[in-house]
Amino acid sequence: MSESVHLVTENRRHLSSPGVGGDFPLDDNVIAAFPDGTSVVSADSFGSSAWTCATENAGKLMMEGEFHAMSELHKTMASFVPKPHAWGKMKLPVVDTYFLLTDFIDMSNELPDPVRLCSRLAELHRVSVSPTGKFGFHIPTCHGKFQQHILWDSNWASFFAKLLKDALRLDLETNGPWPELQKVSDRLLAKVVPRLLGILQEGGRDIKPCLIHGDLWEGNIGTTYENNEIYIFDSAAYYAHNEMELGMWRCTRHRINAKIFTRQYLREFPISEPAEEWDDRNRLYCVKMNVIHSAHHKGDIVRQTGYDDVRYLVDKHAPWNDNETSRSVIHEIED
């Protein structure tokens, strides 16, 4: 998105509206999107701005998806999310450019207080209600630049399998074929996902579709300077098993990987049954987070991490037997 902001500033002659001061040019369509009665005096660059923009069709999908994701979060728990006001297309003639406009909140991006964060997050998960009673969302949202496969589904195992399968497709497009990853991933989708997640809705057990942020790491969490309130933003929201939210917290590249965060959340929201399989479910949910990260970053070591976790889960829950073709052992990512 920073490239899009540079594009805006470089084309300020097309954007600057008469009477609006400051060093950041504002498009007429952005000004028109402000709440009724707003008088725009000036616009200045300020760190990581509370409004952003992106280009072409991918930018349109990202801004529309995030607006609806943030709106659903704000509707559910307004004190936890900056209020989204609008999204739309700018008048910029050089390239189709889209914007998202939200409330500005002056906040720190330091690691949040675990007790306060997890209390608010668990409350969001508890009070949210899926409008269909199913897992999914009414419009595609994006994890980073990629659309997520989040069509409504009453079966969580089925929903997650489609979500992960699509993420694996995106990784393949970015990084190219890796036969061993393909082989163990196919087995994970066919056998491990139904085994680990299907049981959540069997034998009298059930799980509630909870509204999750979908991309919750420390970079998408802020603490206000004024009163230390915590806000979450830059969402890829959909209705999911609440434990899906914590898949991101297992990723070692994030500081929120610190165990105190997961432990504190589990004090606020009980582990789903069977509780003894919590860690394997968490590893499985982390696979999706690592695969989509790999799809964004060609050649990243995270692809190997994702493969290692898939192999671990397959070896534990769906090992090959003597009547099946044994998998080859490939330890390095192929070119």
N, C-alpha and C positions, 0 to 999 in steps of 0.2 A: 504494500500500500504506500510505502514511502516514495516509490517511483511515481505514483499517481499524484501525490502531493507536490513533488518537484515539477511535474507537468503543469499543475495548476499555477504554481508561482512563476514558472517560465512564460506563461501565457496570460499574465496579469492584465495586459492591455485589452484582452477580450472580456475580462471579468469585472474589473473595478467599477463599482457602482458609484455614481455621483453622490457626494455627501457622506460616504463611509470612509473613515480614516483608518489608520493602522497599517501594519506592514504585511498583512495577509489579505489577498484579494478575495472578495466574496462574489459569487455568481448570483445573478438576479433570482434564479430558481431556489437557491439556498435561502436567500432573504425572504422570499415569499413563503417558505416552509416554516418560518418561525411562528410561534403562537400569536393569535390575534392580539393586537394592542402593543406588540413589541416594537420598539424603536431601535433600529440598529445604528449605533453611533460609530463604532470602530471594531476592527478585527485584527488581533495580533497573534503572532506565533507564541506558543506557550508550551514548551516541552512536548509531551505526547497529548495532542489535542483531543478534546472530547468529541469532535466530529471528524470524520474521515471520508475518503473517497476511493474509488477503484474504477478500472476502465473496461470497456467492451462488454461482451455478453457475460464473461466470468464475473466482472464487477457488478453487473446487474443482479446476477443470482446471489452473490455474496451479500450485497446491501439489502435486497429484499428479504432474504432468509434471516439475516441478523435482526432486521427490524421486527419481524414477526416473532423471532425467538425472544428478543428482549421485551417485546410487548407482552408475551405470555408470562414471562418471569415477573414483570412489573405488575401485571394484573393479579398475579398470585401472591406476591410479597413485595409491595412497593418500597418498603424501607430497606431492601437488600439490593436494589438494582437502579441505576440511573434511568430516569424516565426517557423513553424514546419518543421523539416528536414526529419525525418524518423520514422518508427515504425518497430518492427520486433521481432524475437525470438533469445534469447541469446543461447550461447553454453553450458551454465550451465547444467551439466549432472544429477543433483539431482532431479530436477523437471522442467517441461516446464515453462520457465519464459520469459516474454515479456517486451519490453521497448518502451518508447516514447522519442524522442530526439528533443528538441526545442532550439532556441536561449536562452542564459542566459541574463537576465536583472536584475540588482541589484535594488530592489525596496522595499518600505515599504508596510506593510499590514495594515496600519492604515486606518481609514475611509477616502475615497477619497473626494475631493472637490465636492459638489453636482452640482454646475454649470458646471464645466468641465466634470464630468462624464456624466451628463444627456445630455449635448450638443453632446458629442461623440456618446453616445448610440442612441439618436434620429437620428443622421446622419447615423449610421449603418442601422437602421430600414428603413430610407427613401431611401437610395441608393441601398439597396440589391434587387436583382431580382431573383425570383424563376425560375430555369431552365425549369420547366414544367408548370409554372403558377399556381401550386397547393400548398397546404399545405403538409409538410412532408420533407423527406430527402432521398437521394439515397442509404443510408446505415444505418443500425441501429446504434444509438448512445446510450450512457449509462448515466442515471442519478444516480450518485454514482456507485454502482456495478451492477445495474439492467438495462437491455436493455429496451428501450422505444418502444412502438408500434407507429411508425411514417411513415407508408406506405403512399404514395401519395394519396391525396383526394382533390377534388375541393370544397367540402362543409366543412366549418370550424366546424359546429355543429357536423357533422358526425365524423370528424377527432378527435375532442376533446373527444367525447363520447367514442371512442375506446381507446384513450390514457388513460383516467381516469378509464375505466373499467379494463384495464390491470393492472394499479397501484393498484386498489382495490383487484385484484386477488393476487398480490404479498403481500399485507398487510395481507390478509387472510392466506396465507401460512406461514407467519412469526408469526402472533399473534393468529391465530385460530378463530373459528366462534364467531360472535357477531350478533345474529339474528336481533336486532333492526337496527344496522348499515347496514346490508344487505338489510333490507326492505326499509329504507329511501334512500339508494344509488340506488336501483333499480328504485325507483320513480324519483329520481333526473335525472338519465340517460334517462328515458323514457319520462319525461314531462318537467323538468326544463331546461335541456340543450337545447332541441329544442326550447323552449320558449325564453330563454335569448340569445342564440347564433344564432339560426336560423334567427331571425329578423335582424341580421347584414347584411344578404345577401338577404333581401326581400324588396319589395316596392320601388325598384329603388336604394336601398342602396347596397354597396359592400365594402369589405375590402381587402386590398392587403396582400398576403403572404409575411411577412417580416422575414429576417434571425434573429433569436434570439439566445442569448447565451444558455438559457435553464436552467441554474443553477446559476443565478447571485446574489450572496450574497457577503458580504465584504471579505470573505476568498478567493474569486476568482477574486479579484480586487487588483491591486498594483499601487503605485505611485513611479516613479523613483526618486532616490536620486539626480541624476545629473541635471534634468531639470523639475521635477514635471509633467512629462507626465504620463497619465493614461493608463494602459494595463489591459485587461481581459484575463483569461486563465481557464484551467480545464473545458472545455466547453461540454455541452450536446446539441449542436446546432441542430436546424431544422427550417423550414419555418413555421411561425405561425402568428396569429393575434398579432400585436405588444404589445397589452395590456397583453398578456400572460406573458411577461417578468417580469411584475410588480407584479405578483401573489406571487413571493418569497418575495417581499418587505413588504408584509402584515404580514408575519410570525413574531410573537413577539419574537422568539428566536434569531433573527438577529438584529444587530445594525443598519443595513440599513433600518430597519423598521421606523426610524425617518421620520416624515411626510415631512420634507424639501426635501427629495429625490423624492418622488412621485410628490409632488407639482411642483418641478422644471422640472421634465420630462414632465409633462402635459403642461408646458409653451412652451416646445420645440416641442411636437407632440400632435396635437389636439385629444380630446376624440372622440371615434367613436360614431355615432348616433345609437340608442337613448342615448344621453348623460346622461339623468336622471337615466339610469340603470348601469352607470359606476361602482358604488360601489358594486352592486350585482354581476356583471361580475368579478370584482376583487376578491370578496369573493370566487366565484366559481373557479377561477384559483388558488387561494391559497389552496383550497381543494386538488387539485392534488399535490401541493408541500408538504402539511402536510401528505397526505396518503403515498407518497413515502418515506418521512422521517420515518413514523411509520413502514414501511416495512423494513427499515434498523435497527430499534432499538426496539426490542421486549419489550413490556410493557411500552413504553414511553407514557407520558400524552398527547402527540401530537395527539394520536389516538382519545382521547376524544374531543380535539379541532376540529379535522376534522369532527367528528360526529355532534358536536354542529353546525358547519357551514352548513353541509348538511341539518340538521333538520330545521334550520332557513330558508334556501332557499326553501325547500319543503313546509313548513308552509306558506310562503309568496306567492309562485307562483303556487303551486299544492297541496293545502290542500285536505285532504280526505273529501268526502261529506257523507251524511247520507246513501247513497246506497252502500258505500264501507266499507270493513272491517277496522275499526279504528286501528291505530297502537298502540301497547303497549308502555308504557312509561318506558324506562329502562335508568337510569341515570349513572349507573356505568358499566365499561367494565367488561364483564363476563370472568371468568377464562377459 
